């Protein structure tokens, strides 16, 4: 595809059309009067959608079209948005206005943009009236290759719940983790429009998008196609905490993993798709530290999981193949697991001791929010990182490690000891949307 447009000078972003046939969804977008950008999402071995589910399917597909558009809209962030199928009802427009504003907040911050007042989905449509579809009582559990989704899987298995491990894309590491769960698996493929790469070459804006929102919309379609009454992510309560504040706006790298988005989408699915289709995060009541404590008991996964984004494409027998040891995710998972695992066991997972390496000081400082804001990554709150570091500083087997020594001498004197206890982080909150059918699984997490 050859394009001649200048993405940053475009004035209009268009949601052109969406269609579905033989397990393939096509989502088409365009800037101004330019060529179509067509994304394809492939649902393997998809059965025919029954007539009774057709309206629900169409609503879920349309939402997927609108949400997945965030990948393309950001290339030009033009001032006007047009939806070819007509204006949206208020709840749909509000969901999208919030998602594009907050889900692209990190992208805007890093590019020096202000999207406030710029994103306005067309309103004036009429909301549908929907009821229950009597969907089968089984759960789609998205697998990310890291500890959180594995804790969610084991919690659902512990109550005898019927579930399928699902992921989008073709990561060998995620596939291996999904296989290890012993659950049935579903691997959906997302193919970005080739024209997006051409736009990038022509100088498009680029940066972080709320990919969890896109995956959530894909799974809402999958739930109707394959027959599931619940989608249970593994997003913890720490995901709702902002990374930083910039010019009066909260910037949260994990906004689409946070509770605000979960409520918006969960409510929307109940009112626009099916009243018995639940969207939730099973781990929402828990901090990262409570989740790592639960994961520390799941030894069969120790040689398969990885939360490292840099090594995500790699899969090998040695820990160094799964953990780069340099990125914020490696730093945080190492620190969060350390209070709950014997030290030799933790070092065998990572293949090295990250807390005994002075070159890693800046990375751990950022997690502690010491002289820096926390990283733009899916990591826990600064306060829980400080609690984990403090716990280690009180244990003889860790005290001589370089970064623990540094914490004791340089950072600890500046902190309030009353704010450093580990125990409060291990207590669940009551804030969640877990449906009654799955609530017994919460007890398995702790």
WOVENBEL-V154660 format. One record per residue. D_LAST is the distance of its C-alpha to the last C-alpha in Angstrom with 2 decimals. Layout:
D_LAST
D_LAST
This chain:
52.75
54.84
54.22
56.40
54.24
52.91
49.26
49.05
52.15
51.09
51.25
49.49
46.40
46.77
44.37
47.08
45.74
43.04
43.63
42.05
43.74
42.88
39.27
40.24
39.63
42.15
41.49
44.59
45.01
47.95
49.16
52.39
54.68
53.42
52.41
49.36
46.12
44.58
41.01
40.09
36.79
36.93
34.93
35.65
37.12
36.68
38.03
40.44
38.92
40.00
42.32
39.93
37.39
40.03
39.64
35.85
36.35
39.02
36.88
33.96
36.52
38.19
34.99
34.31
37.87
37.36
34.05
35.10
38.23
36.40
37.06
40.77
41.23
40.13
43.06
45.49
43.69
46.86
47.36
47.63
45.36
46.95
45.44
48.19
46.90
47.29
45.46
41.84
40.61
39.12
35.42
35.87
37.89
35.42
32.48
34.68
36.13
32.70
31.47
34.64
34.86
31.32
30.51
33.74
33.41
32.75
35.62
37.85
37.01
37.81
40.98
42.20
42.13
41.40
40.36
40.29
43.01
43.53
41.04
42.18
41.65
44.52
43.88
45.81
44.57
43.51
39.95
39.72
38.70
36.13
34.56
32.21
32.95
31.18
29.31
27.73
24.13
22.67
20.74
21.87
19.15
20.79
20.50
21.34
21.38
18.60
15.03
13.47
15.23
14.46
10.66
11.72
14.26
12.27
9.86
13.26
14.89
12.53
13.99
17.41
17.81
20.95
20.53
22.70
21.98
24.31
25.75
28.82
31.30
32.22
30.00
30.27
27.02
25.08
27.06
26.15
22.39
22.82
24.90
22.35
19.79
22.35
22.28
25.55
26.30
28.15
29.76
31.52
34.14
35.03
38.52
39.39
42.97
45.24
47.01
44.05
44.85
48.46
47.52
45.64
48.84
50.78
48.74
45.92
43.20
40.16
36.56
32.92
32.21
29.06
28.55
25.20
27.28
29.85
27.40
25.84
29.40
30.18
27.24
28.39
31.73
30.19
28.27
31.68
33.58
31.44
29.93
26.21
24.86
21.84
21.12
17.47
17.32
14.51
15.58
13.37
14.48
16.43
18.72
20.33
21.66
25.31
26.70
29.81
32.31
35.75
38.71
36.65
34.29
30.62
30.26
26.84
26.77
23.69
25.08
24.77
21.07
20.66
20.00
23.75
24.72
21.97
23.40
26.96
26.65
24.49
27.08
29.94
28.97
28.83
32.28
34.04
32.80
31.19
29.53
27.20
26.10
22.64
21.61
18.14
15.42
12.23
10.44
12.58
10.29
8.80
11.06
12.30
11.14
7.37
8.40
10.72
8.49
6.81
10.50
11.92
11.25
13.18
16.57
18.78
18.45
19.39
23.05
22.81
20.67
22.12
21.51
25.05
27.33
30.54
30.10
28.69
31.89
32.03
30.65
31.70
31.01
30.72
27.83
30.46
30.95
27.43
26.90
29.84
28.48
30.25
28.41
25.82
23.13
23.87
23.89
20.60
18.58
20.30
19.58
15.88
15.31
17.72
15.73
13.35
16.11
19.42
22.07
24.27
21.57
20.86
24.64
25.16
22.95
24.97
28.22
28.86
27.64
27.43
27.15
30.44
32.48
34.39
35.17
31.57
31.77
32.40
29.43
26.98
28.94
28.28
24.48
24.89
27.31
29.92
33.38
32.01
29.75
26.63
27.58
28.13
25.27
21.74
20.22
17.97
19.52
22.02
20.37
17.12
19.47
21.40
18.47
17.71
21.48
21.92
19.36
21.36
24.59
23.87
23.50
26.86
26.16
25.71
28.27
31.30
30.03
32.19
29.74
27.82
31.27
32.23
29.14
29.97
33.64
33.88
30.78
29.05
32.19
32.00
28.47
27.38
25.37
23.73
22.03
20.58
17.71
14.47
12.31
12.90
11.57
8.02
8.07
7.92
11.51
13.13
15.21
14.99
17.32
15.20
17.77
17.49
17.86
14.59
12.37
11.22
9.62
7.04
5.53
5.62
3.79
0.00
